[in-house]
């Protein structure tokens, strides 16, 4: 297994994938991408990245980033948890491990974010995965198995667990997760880890409820209990009710900065930088800029410092319009009091304060008065976090721990 070239498919309709472009690695490890001439001429043609990979017949260079990723193509593939799970599955079945980025694209089972699929050749149509198992097939025994795998990568999963968990091998992020069917739609299930310092699924559920109360757009979410374990269930926002897939472009790919310096944290590599990058693409750029500002303030006040560029994204709807995706991966971090945000906030870079957030409010198309109003709305909501978290089932011990990082006074 050492593939260096593949075809990229648009799997918006998973029953009829369309070849979009060829992708190949060059001798330096960078990529070359070329759209098909017939595809470019099609009225419904999709630009994989309208900023960096516009629809044209000329060959594009896709630079390999320091983390080994290739922009929007890697948005559709696994990292962290997905890579670990794929390696475990391949070991159990005696399959060779992927050696190149193209190997990972081709063998990712196509349950990843967005609508892209990959195959060895344009004549080989990717099968966008079998239908996920229903949520009802999960039981506590399998949650124990997935927790064991987080602690021991050589831990084996039985056949039933493999069927349930292999869709998760397509997903990004560090949390253990898989894809299931729930009420007729794909949903992501997020599990606990053995090294968690608090009940993460329950706290993330409570944080999503708090975010919703603070006026932030979030996916549909539920807390599920299996025996002594809690699981977080999130309806996929990159899937439609009728099963179509929406194109997904992370802010990481849109901003496309590989090496960050203090100046970039005050300019492009920031929440405001995302808001400005949205404007040429987003028919609702003003509303989405305001939503980003509200999200930034919420992350500051709850101590979510893991707000990196991969945790923000654009979705292309069925009419071809880009919008800011719902907020996801909202979780307080226990060391937040000592850490900056992961991306820039204002004139003081990534400093995690509302004063810093106010300093560049105009880049979000907000007046200072409008920005202060949003801050006070979010602050008022976050001030009641203890009551809400307790109602959601967060334990007293965890409430005490979280009190070190959630601070409505920042």
VOTOR-412221 format. One record per residue (C-alpha): x, y, z; residue in one letter; residue number from 1. Coordinates in nm, 3 decimals, decimal comma. Example, Ala and Ser with C-alpha at 12.3 -4.5 7.8 and 13.67 -1.06 7.14 Angstrom:
2
+---------+---------+---------+--------+-----+
!      xx !      yy !      zz ! residu ! num !
+---------+---------+---------+--------+-----+
!   1,230 !  -0,450 !   0,780 !      A !   1 !
!   1,367 !  -0,106 !   0,714 !      S !   2 !
+---------+---------+---------+--------+-----+
***
This chain:
410
+---------+---------+---------+--------+-----+
!      xx !      yy !      zz ! residu ! num !
+---------+---------+---------+--------+-----+
!   0,000 !   0,000 !   0,000 !      X !   1 !
!   0,184 !   0,304 !  -0,127 !      X !   2 !
!  -0,048 !   0,511 !  -0,343 !      X !   3 !
!   0,071 !   0,852 !  -0,458 !      X !   4 !
!  -0,225 !   0,952 !  -0,678 !      X !   5 !
!  -0,603 !   0,940 !  -0,650 !      X !   6 !
!  -0,927 !   1,086 !  -0,783 !      X !   7 !
!  -1,135 !   1,319 !  -0,568 !      X !   8 !
!  -1,512 !   1,267 !  -0,588 !      X !   9 !
!  -1,809 !   1,482 !  -0,496 !      X !  10 !
!  -2,031 !   1,253 !  -0,289 !      X !  11 !
!  -2,302 !   1,511 !  -0,219 !      X !  12 !
!  -2,538 !   1,244 !  -0,347 !      X !  13 !
!  -2,379 !   0,935 !  -0,190 !      X !  14 !
!  -2,564 !   0,712 !  -0,438 !      X !  15 !
!  -2,405 !   0,886 !  -0,738 !      X !  16 !
!  -2,054 !   1,021 !  -0,665 !      X !  17 !
!  -1,903 !   1,241 !  -0,939 !      X !  18 !
!  -1,529 !   1,261 !  -1,018 !      X !  19 !
!  -1,406 !   1,615 !  -0,955 !      X !  20 !
!  -1,028 !   1,624 !  -0,978 !      X !  21 !
!  -0,710 !   1,425 !  -0,986 !      X !  22 !
!  -0,462 !   1,461 !  -0,701 !      X !  23 !
!  -0,102 !   1,340 !  -0,695 !      X !  24 !
!   0,201 !   1,380 !  -0,472 !      X !  25 !
!   0,517 !   1,523 !  -0,625 !      X !  26 !
!   0,876 !   1,436 !  -0,542 !      X !  27 !
!   0,886 !   1,702 !  -0,267 !      X !  28 !
!   0,577 !   1,566 !  -0,092 !      X !  29 !
!   0,351 !   1,851 !  -0,200 !      X !  30 !
!   0,038 !   1,784 !  -0,403 !      X !  31 !
!  -0,085 !   1,871 !  -0,751 !      X !  32 !
!  -0,457 !   1,895 !  -0,813 !      X !  33 !
!  -0,629 !   1,929 !  -1,150 !      X !  34 !
!  -1,002 !   1,957 !  -1,206 !      X !  35 !
!  -1,146 !   1,753 !  -1,493 !      X !  36 !
!  -1,224 !   1,966 !  -1,800 !      X !  37 !
!  -1,574 !   1,823 !  -1,834 !      X !  38 !
!  -1,633 !   1,878 !  -1,464 !      X !  39 !
!  -1,528 !   2,244 !  -1,475 !      X !  40 !
!  -1,778 !   2,302 !  -1,756 !      X !  41 !
!  -2,066 !   2,149 !  -1,560 !      X !  42 !
!  -2,313 !   2,408 !  -1,423 !      X !  43 !
!  -2,321 !   2,236 !  -1,083 !      X !  44 !
!  -1,942 !   2,203 !  -1,052 !      X !  45 !
!  -1,807 !   2,235 !  -0,698 !      X !  46 !
!  -1,492 !   2,431 !  -0,619 !      X !  47 !
!  -1,320 !   2,230 !  -0,346 !      X !  48 !
!  -1,178 !   2,552 !  -0,198 !      X !  49 !
!  -1,300 !   2,871 !  -0,369 !      X !  50 !
!  -1,004 !   3,070 !  -0,234 !      X !  51 !
!  -0,708 !   2,838 !  -0,288 !      X !  52 !
!  -0,845 !   2,588 !  -0,544 !      X !  53 !
!  -1,075 !   2,787 !  -0,775 !      X !  54 !
!  -1,252 !   2,606 !  -1,059 !      X !  55 !
!  -1,012 !   2,622 !  -1,353 !      X !  56 !
!  -0,834 !   2,375 !  -1,575 !      X !  57 !
!  -0,483 !   2,486 !  -1,471 !      X !  58 !
!  -0,300 !   2,261 !  -1,228 !      X !  59 !
!  -0,305 !   2,374 !  -0,864 !      X !  60 !
!  -0,027 !   2,322 !  -0,611 !      X !  61 !
!  -0,156 !   2,192 !  -0,278 !      X !  62 !
!   0,119 !   2,256 !  -0,027 !      X !  63 !
!   0,182 !   1,991 !   0,235 !      X !  64 !
!   0,161 !   2,157 !   0,573 !      X !  65 !
!   0,394 !   2,084 !   0,861 !      X !  66 !
!   0,132 !   1,858 !   1,020 !      X !  67 !
!   0,115 !   1,653 !   0,700 !      X !  68 !
!  -0,227 !   1,782 !   0,593 !      X !  69 !
!  -0,341 !   1,903 !   0,251 !      X !  70 !
!  -0,602 !   2,169 !   0,314 !      X !  71 !
!  -0,961 !   2,089 !   0,228 !      X !  72 !
!  -0,873 !   1,733 !   0,122 !      X !  73 !
!  -0,760 !   1,656 !   0,475 !      X !  74 !
!  -1,078 !   1,810 !   0,617 !      X !  75 !
!  -1,253 !   1,500 !   0,479 !      X !  76 !
!  -1,011 !   1,252 !   0,633 !      X !  77 !
!  -0,909 !   1,126 !   0,976 !      X !  78 !
!  -0,662 !   1,265 !   1,225 !      X !  79 !
!  -0,576 !   1,175 !   1,584 !      X !  80 !
!  -0,860 !   0,942 !   1,691 !      X !  81 !
!  -0,941 !   0,830 !   1,336 !      X !  82 !
!  -0,577 !   0,744 !   1,267 !      X !  83 !
!  -0,551 !   0,543 !   1,589 !      X !  84 !
!  -0,871 !   0,350 !   1,518 !      X !  85 !
!  -0,770 !   0,280 !   1,158 !      X !  86 !
!  -0,435 !   0,143 !   1,271 !      X !  87 !
!  -0,609 !  -0,082 !   1,525 !      X !  88 !
!  -0,858 !  -0,214 !   1,268 !      X !  89 !
!  -0,584 !  -0,283 !   1,014 !      X !  90 !
!  -0,378 !  -0,471 !   1,273 !      X !  91 !
!  -0,673 !  -0,691 !   1,364 !      X !  92 !
!  -0,745 !  -0,779 !   1,001 !      X !  93 !
!  -0,379 !  -0,816 !   0,907 !      X !  94 !
!  -0,399 !  -0,534 !   0,654 !      X !  95 !
!  -0,104 !  -0,311 !   0,565 !      X !  96 !
!  -0,104 !   0,030 !   0,727 !      X !  97 !
!  -0,140 !   0,342 !   0,510 !      X !  98 !
!   0,201 !   0,481 !   0,418 !      X !  99 !
!   0,121 !   0,798 !   0,227 !      X ! 100 !
!  -0,137 !   1,076 !   0,261 !      X ! 101 !
!  -0,308 !   0,935 !  -0,050 !      X ! 102 !
!  -0,335 !   0,595 !   0,120 !      X ! 103 !
!  -0,520 !   0,765 !   0,405 !      X ! 104 !
!  -0,756 !   0,942 !   0,166 !      X ! 105 !
!  -0,842 !   0,624 !  -0,023 !      X ! 106 !
!  -0,885 !   0,401 !   0,282 !      X ! 107 !
!  -1,083 !   0,633 !   0,509 !      X ! 108 !
!  -1,427 !   0,466 !   0,458 !      X ! 109 !
!  -1,578 !   0,800 !   0,354 !      X ! 110 !
!  -1,766 !   0,880 !   0,673 !      X ! 111 !
!  -1,557 !   1,195 !   0,726 !      X ! 112 !
!  -1,663 !   1,558 !   0,737 !      X ! 113 !
!  -1,829 !   1,697 !   0,426 !      X ! 114 !
!  -1,897 !   1,544 !   0,087 !      X ! 115 !
!  -1,559 !   1,440 !  -0,053 !      X ! 116 !
!  -1,462 !   1,083 !  -0,137 !      X ! 117 !
!  -1,149 !   0,932 !  -0,288 !      X ! 118 !
!  -1,052 !   0,635 !  -0,505 !      X ! 119 !
!  -0,751 !   0,503 !  -0,694 !      X ! 120 !
!  -0,893 !   0,604 !  -1,034 !      X ! 121 !
!  -1,181 !   0,803 !  -1,180 !      X ! 122 !
!  -1,336 !   0,480 !  -1,309 !      X ! 123 !
!  -1,348 !   0,333 !  -0,958 !      X ! 124 !
!  -1,640 !   0,500 !  -0,784 !      X ! 125 !
!  -1,598 !   0,522 !  -0,404 !      X ! 126 !
!  -1,864 !   0,360 !  -0,192 !      X ! 127 !
!  -1,938 !   0,617 !   0,081 !      X ! 128 !
!  -1,939 !   0,358 !   0,355 !      X ! 129 !
!  -2,203 !   0,112 !   0,461 !      X ! 130 !
!  -2,494 !   0,255 !   0,654 !      X ! 131 !
!  -2,389 !   0,311 !   1,014 !      X ! 132 !
!  -2,531 !   0,087 !   1,283 !      X ! 133 !
!  -2,830 !   0,222 !   1,478 !      X ! 134 !
!  -2,768 !   0,379 !   1,817 !      X ! 135 !
!  -2,969 !   0,098 !   1,976 !      X ! 136 !
!  -2,685 !  -0,145 !   1,897 !      X ! 137 !
!  -2,450 !   0,028 !   2,141 !      X ! 138 !
!  -2,422 !  -0,117 !   2,488 !      X ! 139 !
!  -2,201 !  -0,063 !   2,793 !      X ! 140 !
!  -1,969 !  -0,349 !   2,702 !      X ! 141 !
!  -1,872 !  -0,172 !   2,382 !      X ! 142 !
!  -1,813 !   0,158 !   2,560 !      X ! 143 !
!  -1,568 !  -0,027 !   2,786 !      X ! 144 !
!  -1,395 !  -0,165 !   2,475 !      X ! 145 !
!  -1,352 !   0,178 !   2,320 !      X ! 146 !
!  -1,220 !   0,319 !   2,648 !      X ! 147 !
!  -0,967 !   0,035 !   2,662 !      X ! 148 !
!  -0,852 !   0,124 !   2,310 !      X ! 149 !
!  -0,787 !   0,485 !   2,415 !      X ! 150 !
!  -0,545 !   0,356 !   2,678 !      X ! 151 !
!  -0,392 !   0,068 !   2,483 !      X ! 152 !
!  -0,366 !   0,099 !   2,103 !      X ! 153 !
!  -0,305 !  -0,278 !   2,082 !      X ! 154 !
!  -0,636 !  -0,354 !   2,251 !      X ! 155 !
!  -0,861 !  -0,556 !   2,019 !      X ! 156 !
!  -1,227 !  -0,500 !   1,936 !      X ! 157 !
!  -1,464 !  -0,790 !   1,870 !      X ! 158 !
!  -1,654 !  -0,817 !   1,542 !      X ! 159 !
!  -1,964 !  -0,641 !   1,671 !      X ! 160 !
!  -1,760 !  -0,355 !   1,814 !      X ! 161 !
!  -1,568 !  -0,322 !   1,487 !      X ! 162 !
!  -1,894 !  -0,286 !   1,291 !      X ! 163 !
!  -2,009 !  -0,017 !   1,531 !      X ! 164 !
!  -1,685 !   0,176 !   1,553 !      X ! 165 !
!  -1,524 !   0,161 !   1,208 !      X ! 166 !
!  -1,716 !   0,469 !   1,080 !      X ! 167 !
!  -1,534 !   0,666 !   1,349 !      X ! 168 !
!  -1,206 !   0,592 !   1,172 !      X ! 169 !
!  -1,298 !   0,858 !   0,914 !      X ! 170 !
!  -1,337 !   1,135 !   1,172 !      X ! 171 !
!  -1,101 !   1,399 !   1,306 !      X ! 172 !
!  -1,042 !   1,519 !   1,660 !      X ! 173 !
!  -0,881 !   1,351 !   1,960 !      X ! 174 !
!  -1,197 !   1,231 !   2,137 !      X ! 175 !
!  -1,307 !   0,869 !   2,075 !      X ! 176 !
!  -1,618 !   0,872 !   1,857 !      X ! 177 !
!  -1,817 !   0,689 !   1,595 !      X ! 178 !
!  -2,111 !   0,745 !   1,360 !      X ! 179 !
!  -2,453 !   0,588 !   1,420 !      X ! 180 !
!  -2,804 !   0,619 !   1,280 !      X ! 181 !
!  -3,048 !   0,794 !   1,510 !      X ! 182 !
!  -3,403 !   0,882 !   1,414 !      X ! 183 !
!  -3,318 !   0,832 !   1,048 !      X ! 184 !
!  -3,011 !   1,057 !   1,040 !      X ! 185 !
!  -2,638 !   1,016 !   1,089 !      X ! 186 !
!  -2,519 !   1,123 !   1,432 !      X ! 187 !
!  -2,178 !   1,132 !   1,598 !      X ! 188 !
!  -2,138 !   0,961 !   1,935 !      X ! 189 !
!  -1,857 !   1,088 !   2,157 !      X ! 190 !
!  -1,725 !   0,864 !   2,435 !      X ! 191 !
!  -1,527 !   0,903 !   2,755 !      X ! 192 !
!  -1,154 !   0,837 !   2,778 !      X ! 193 !
!  -0,978 !   0,654 !   3,059 !      X ! 194 !
!  -0,762 !   0,960 !   3,129 !      X ! 195 !
!  -1,050 !   1,210 !   3,150 !      X ! 196 !
!  -1,029 !   1,432 !   3,458 !      X ! 197 !
!  -1,406 !   1,483 !   3,465 !      X ! 198 !
!  -1,717 !   1,341 !   3,297 !      X ! 199 !
!  -1,649 !   1,495 !   2,956 !      X ! 200 !
!  -1,967 !   1,385 !   2,769 !      X ! 201 !
!  -2,192 !   1,526 !   3,043 !      X ! 202 !
!  -1,993 !   1,849 !   3,071 !      X ! 203 !
!  -1,990 !   1,897 !   2,693 !      X ! 204 !
!  -2,366 !   1,838 !   2,689 !      X ! 205 !
!  -2,409 !   2,103 !   2,960 !      X ! 206 !
!  -2,179 !   2,342 !   2,773 !      X ! 207 !
!  -2,384 !   2,302 !   2,455 !      X ! 208 !
!  -2,700 !   2,383 !   2,650 !      X ! 209 !
!  -2,529 !   2,691 !   2,793 !      X ! 210 !
!  -2,414 !   2,796 !   2,445 !      X ! 211 !
!  -2,765 !   2,757 !   2,309 !      X ! 212 !
!  -2,898 !   2,978 !   2,589 !      X ! 213 !
!  -2,628 !   3,232 !   2,502 !      X ! 214 !
!  -2,763 !   3,261 !   2,146 !      X ! 215 !
!  -2,503 !   3,041 !   1,977 !      X ! 216 !
!  -2,599 !   2,809 !   1,692 !      X ! 217 !
!  -2,514 !   2,449 !   1,791 !      X ! 218 !
!  -2,603 !   2,108 !   1,643 !      X ! 219 !
!  -2,894 !   1,907 !   1,782 !      X ! 220 !
!  -2,753 !   1,721 !   2,083 !      X ! 221 !
!  -2,858 !   1,463 !   2,340 !      X ! 222 !
!  -2,703 !   1,295 !   2,643 !      X ! 223 !
!  -2,734 !   0,916 !   2,640 !      X ! 224 !
!  -2,664 !   0,692 !   2,939 !      X ! 225 !
!  -2,545 !   0,333 !   2,900 !      X ! 226 !
!  -2,507 !   0,171 !   3,240 !      X ! 227 !
!  -2,260 !   0,388 !   3,428 !      X ! 228 !
!  -2,134 !   0,565 !   3,114 !      X ! 229 !
!  -2,260 !   0,887 !   2,956 !      X ! 230 !
!  -2,233 !   0,946 !   2,581 !      X ! 231 !
!  -2,284 !   1,267 !   2,385 !      X ! 232 !
!  -2,494 !   1,233 !   2,070 !      X ! 233 !
!  -2,466 !   1,505 !   1,801 !      X ! 234 !
!  -2,676 !   1,510 !   1,486 !      X ! 235 !
!  -2,444 !   1,569 !   1,191 !      X ! 236 !
!  -2,482 !   1,919 !   1,052 !      X ! 237 !
!  -2,301 !   1,823 !   0,729 !      X ! 238 !
!  -2,585 !   1,584 !   0,638 !      X ! 239 !
!  -2,935 !   1,677 !   0,523 !      X ! 240 !
!  -3,262 !   1,514 !   0,624 !      X ! 241 !
!  -3,268 !   1,319 !   0,297 !      X ! 242 !
!  -2,910 !   1,192 !   0,339 !      X ! 243 !
!  -2,724 !   1,432 !   0,112 !      X ! 244 !
!  -2,377 !   1,547 !   0,217 !      X ! 245 !
!  -2,276 !   1,912 !   0,244 !      X ! 246 !
!  -1,931 !   2,031 !   0,145 !      X ! 247 !
!  -1,719 !   2,122 !   0,449 !      X ! 248 !
!  -1,430 !   2,370 !   0,451 !      X ! 249 !
!  -1,250 !   2,420 !   0,782 !      X ! 250 !
!  -1,118 !   2,760 !   0,887 !      X ! 251 !
!  -0,782 !   2,586 !   0,903 !      X ! 252 !
!  -0,798 !   2,533 !   0,526 !      X ! 253 !
!  -0,960 !   2,869 !   0,451 !      X ! 254 !
!  -0,700 !   3,073 !   0,643 !      X ! 255 !
!  -0,413 !   2,843 !   0,534 !      X ! 256 !
!  -0,138 !   2,963 !   0,765 !      X ! 257 !
!   0,122 !   2,702 !   0,853 !      X ! 258 !
!   0,346 !   2,896 !   1,092 !      X ! 259 !
!   0,193 !   3,143 !   1,336 !      X ! 260 !
!   0,365 !   3,450 !   1,480 !      X ! 261 !
!   0,239 !   3,723 !   1,717 !      X ! 262 !
!   0,155 !   3,955 !   1,429 !      X ! 263 !
!  -0,068 !   3,694 !   1,266 !      X ! 264 !
!  -0,255 !   3,642 !   1,595 !      X ! 265 !
!  -0,350 !   4,010 !   1,573 !      X ! 266 !
!  -0,446 !   3,988 !   1,206 !      X ! 267 !
!  -0,532 !   3,688 !   0,987 !      X ! 268 !
!  -0,487 !   3,397 !   1,229 !      X ! 269 !
!  -0,778 !   3,503 !   1,446 !      X ! 270 !
!  -1,154 !   3,502 !   1,489 !      X ! 271 !
!  -1,168 !   3,835 !   1,307 !      X ! 272 !
!  -0,948 !   3,689 !   1,034 !      X ! 273 !
!  -1,207 !   3,414 !   0,983 !      X ! 274 !
!  -1,488 !   3,671 !   0,975 !      X ! 275 !
!  -1,304 !   3,870 !   0,707 !      X ! 276 !
!  -1,222 !   3,559 !   0,502 !      X ! 277 !
!  -1,593 !   3,468 !   0,499 !      X ! 278 !
!  -1,707 !   3,790 !   0,336 !      X ! 279 !
!  -1,641 !   3,712 !  -0,031 !      X ! 280 !
!  -1,800 !   3,367 !   0,008 !      X ! 281 !
!  -2,088 !   3,407 !   0,250 !      X ! 282 !
!  -2,421 !   3,570 !   0,158 !      X ! 283 !
!  -2,482 !   3,612 !   0,531 !      X ! 284 !
!  -2,135 !   3,743 !   0,615 !      X ! 285 !
!  -2,258 !   4,013 !   0,854 !      X ! 286 !
!  -2,474 !   3,774 !   1,059 !      X ! 287 !
!  -2,197 !   3,514 !   1,061 !      X ! 288 !
!  -1,935 !   3,770 !   1,168 !      X ! 289 !
!  -2,158 !   3,865 !   1,461 !      X ! 290 !
!  -2,207 !   3,494 !   1,541 !      X ! 291 !
!  -1,829 !   3,442 !   1,542 !      X ! 292 !
!  -1,784 !   3,731 !   1,784 !      X ! 293 !
!  -2,046 !   3,581 !   2,016 !      X ! 294 !
!  -1,880 !   3,240 !   1,993 !      X ! 295 !
!  -1,538 !   3,391 !   2,070 !      X ! 296 !
!  -1,672 !   3,566 !   2,380 !      X ! 297 !
!  -1,841 !   3,247 !   2,497 !      X ! 298 !
!  -1,518 !   3,048 !   2,457 !      X ! 299 !
!  -1,328 !   3,310 !   2,657 !      X ! 300 !
!  -1,578 !   3,307 !   2,944 !      X ! 301 !
!  -1,613 !   2,928 !   2,971 !      X ! 302 !
!  -1,241 !   2,862 !   2,940 !      X ! 303 !
!  -1,253 !   2,679 !   2,608 !      X ! 304 !
!  -0,898 !   2,741 !   2,492 !      X ! 305 !
!  -0,901 !   2,451 !   2,244 !      X ! 306 !
!  -1,071 !   2,677 !   1,988 !      X ! 307 !
!  -0,819 !   2,614 !   1,711 !      X ! 308 !
!  -0,882 !   2,666 !   1,339 !      X ! 309 !
!  -1,006 !   2,310 !   1,281 !      X ! 310 !
!  -1,288 !   2,379 !   1,528 !      X ! 311 !
!  -1,451 !   2,637 !   1,300 !      X ! 312 !
!  -1,584 !   2,568 !   0,951 !      X ! 313 !
!  -1,794 !   2,671 !   0,655 !      X ! 314 !
!  -2,072 !   2,458 !   0,506 !      X ! 315 !
!  -2,187 !   2,481 !   0,145 !      X ! 316 !
!  -2,563 !   2,437 !   0,136 !      X ! 317 !
!  -2,765 !   2,263 !  -0,136 !      X ! 318 !
!  -2,799 !   2,595 !  -0,321 !      X ! 319 !
!  -2,422 !   2,642 !  -0,336 !      X ! 320 !
!  -2,406 !   2,911 !  -0,065 !      X ! 321 !
!  -2,146 !   2,907 !   0,213 !      X ! 322 !
!  -2,244 !   2,965 !   0,576 !      X ! 323 !
!  -2,063 !   2,946 !   0,907 !      X ! 324 !
!  -2,120 !   2,600 !   1,054 !      X ! 325 !
!  -2,277 !   2,549 !   1,396 !      X ! 326 !
!  -2,032 !   2,567 !   1,687 !      X ! 327 !
!  -1,882 !   2,237 !   1,801 !      X ! 328 !
!  -1,623 !   2,098 !   2,042 !      X ! 329 !
!  -1,726 !   2,344 !   2,313 !      X ! 330 !
!  -1,567 !   2,233 !   2,638 !      X ! 331 !
!  -1,406 !   2,409 !   2,938 !      X ! 332 !
!  -1,038 !   2,328 !   2,991 !      X ! 333 !
!  -0,911 !   2,301 !   3,345 !      X ! 334 !
!  -0,589 !   2,492 !   3,275 !      X ! 335 !
!  -0,765 !   2,776 !   3,093 !      X ! 336 !
!  -0,687 !   3,033 !   3,364 !      X ! 337 !
!  -0,319 !   3,012 !   3,265 !      X ! 338 !
!  -0,354 !   2,982 !   2,888 !      X ! 339 !
!  -0,440 !   3,204 !   2,590 !      X ! 340 !
!  -0,695 !   3,110 !   2,325 !      X ! 341 !
!  -0,565 !   2,896 !   2,038 !      X ! 342 !
!  -0,626 !   3,169 !   1,779 !      X ! 343 !
!  -0,620 !   3,548 !   1,789 !      X ! 344 !
!  -0,882 !   3,750 !   1,975 !      X ! 345 !
!  -0,778 !   4,115 !   1,930 !      X ! 346 !
!  -0,499 !   4,371 !   1,958 !      X ! 347 !
!  -0,336 !   4,162 !   2,232 !      X ! 348 !
!  -0,319 !   3,851 !   2,020 !      X ! 349 !
!  -0,472 !   3,542 !   2,179 !      X ! 350 !
!  -0,505 !   3,690 !   2,529 !      X ! 351 !
!  -0,823 !   3,543 !   2,676 !      X ! 352 !
!  -1,011 !   3,855 !   2,790 !      X ! 353 !
!  -1,323 !   4,038 !   2,681 !      X ! 354 !
!  -1,122 !   4,363 !   2,677 !      X ! 355 !
!  -0,907 !   4,205 !   2,407 !      X ! 356 !
!  -1,221 !   4,089 !   2,225 !      X ! 357 !
!  -1,356 !   4,445 !   2,222 !      X ! 358 !
!  -1,035 !   4,585 !   2,075 !      X ! 359 !
!  -1,111 !   4,463 !   1,723 !      X ! 360 !
!  -1,490 !   4,452 !   1,728 !      X ! 361 !
!  -1,514 !   4,659 !   1,409 !      X ! 362 !
!  -1,350 !   4,375 !   1,215 !      X ! 363 !
!  -1,665 !   4,177 !   1,299 !      X ! 364 !
!  -1,878 !   4,460 !   1,153 !      X ! 365 !
!  -1,990 !   4,557 !   1,504 !      X ! 366 !
!  -1,993 !   4,898 !   1,667 !      X ! 367 !
!  -1,833 !   4,910 !   2,014 !      X ! 368 !
!  -2,181 !   4,944 !   2,165 !      X ! 369 !
!  -2,309 !   4,637 !   1,978 !      X ! 370 !
!  -2,002 !   4,438 !   2,082 !      X ! 371 !
!  -2,044 !   4,531 !   2,449 !      X ! 372 !
!  -2,410 !   4,429 !   2,431 !      X ! 373 !
!  -2,314 !   4,084 !   2,302 !      X ! 374 !
!  -2,049 !   4,047 !   2,573 !      X ! 375 !
!  -2,298 !   4,133 !   2,847 !      X ! 376 !
!  -2,560 !   3,897 !   2,703 !      X ! 377 !
!  -2,312 !   3,609 !   2,701 !      X ! 378 !
!  -2,167 !   3,703 !   3,041 !      X ! 379 !
!  -2,516 !   3,708 !   3,197 !      X ! 380 !
!  -2,584 !   3,361 !   3,062 !      X ! 381 !
!  -2,248 !   3,213 !   3,166 !      X ! 382 !
!  -2,291 !   3,355 !   3,518 !      X ! 383 !
!  -2,559 !   3,089 !   3,578 !      X ! 384 !
!  -2,346 !   2,798 !   3,462 !      X ! 385 !
!  -2,335 !   2,615 !   3,798 !      X ! 386 !
!  -2,713 !   2,585 !   3,821 !      X ! 387 !
!  -2,747 !   2,469 !   3,461 !      X ! 388 !
!  -2,458 !   2,222 !   3,483 !      X ! 389 !
!  -2,604 !   2,071 !   3,801 !      X ! 390 !
!  -2,941 !   2,034 !   3,625 !      X ! 391 !
!  -2,760 !   1,851 !   3,344 !      X ! 392 !
!  -2,616 !   1,595 !   3,587 !      X ! 393 !
!  -2,264 !   1,732 !   3,636 !      X ! 394 !
!  -2,138 !   1,603 !   3,971 !      X ! 395 !
!  -2,041 !   1,825 !   4,265 !      X ! 396 !
!  -1,680 !   1,714 !   4,228 !      X ! 397 !
!  -1,676 !   1,813 !   3,862 !      X ! 398 !
!  -1,848 !   2,144 !   3,937 !      X ! 399 !
!  -1,572 !   2,224 !   4,183 !      X ! 400 !
!  -1,305 !   2,136 !   3,927 !      X ! 401 !
!  -1,468 !   2,342 !   3,653 !      X ! 402 !
!  -1,492 !   2,643 !   3,882 !      X ! 403 !
!  -1,119 !   2,695 !   3,825 !      X ! 404 !
!  -1,167 !   2,767 !   3,454 !      X ! 405 !
!  -1,518 !   2,903 !   3,393 !      X ! 406 !
!  -1,506 !   3,272 !   3,475 !      X ! 407 !
!  -1,783 !   3,510 !   3,372 !      X ! 408 !
!  -1,567 !   3,800 !   3,494 !      X ! 409 !
!  -1,292 !   3,770 !   3,233 !      X ! 410 !
+---------+---------+---------+--------+-----+
***
